[in-house]
Amino acid sequence: MKEYRDNGASLGWLINRKTRQVEIYRIGQEVEVLDNPTSLSGENVLPGFVLNLAAIW
């Protein structure tokens, strides 16, 4: 994720299927860790986008 952030990505999701955790990376913020979320929002980067995690888990 560091490389993505270094190249200008303003939102990144690191999805770990084994632990059912998602790390959310945002510019200028600490990493947020979610346990077993049902979906992820594209926030202001991808307005209206929602990733349903049911198919991934």
N, C-alpha and C positions, 0 to 999 in steps of 0.2 A: 504494500500500500504506500510505502514511502516514495517509491518511484512514481506512482500515479499522482500523489500529492505534489511532488517536486515538479511534475509536468503540468500542473494546473487543474487537476481534478478537484472540484469543489465538494463532491459527495462521493463516498465510496462505501460499499458494503462488502465485508469479508464474512462469508457464510460458511459455517462449520457444521456439516450434516451430522457428524458423529455425536457432537455435544449439543446439537440444536441451539447453537448460539450464533448471534450476528454481532459483529463489531461494526459500528457506524463511524466513519471518518468524515469530519467536516473541517473546512478551513478555519484556523484560529480557535479551535475547540479541542477539548480532551476527547479521547475515544469513548464512545458510549457502547456498552455491552448489553444486549438484550438476550434473555433466556427464553427460548421456545416461542418466539413471536409468530403470530398467524399471518402477518403481512408486513410489508415495508412500503413506506411512502416515498415518492420522488421529491417530496418537499417543494421548495421553490426552484430547484434545479430542473425537475421534470413535473411541472404542475399537472395534477390529475392522474399521474401514473401511480399505480399500486401493484406491487409484486405479491401475489398470493403464494405463500410458502407451503401450502398443503401438498402440492405436487413434489416439492423438494424433500420434505420430511417423510 
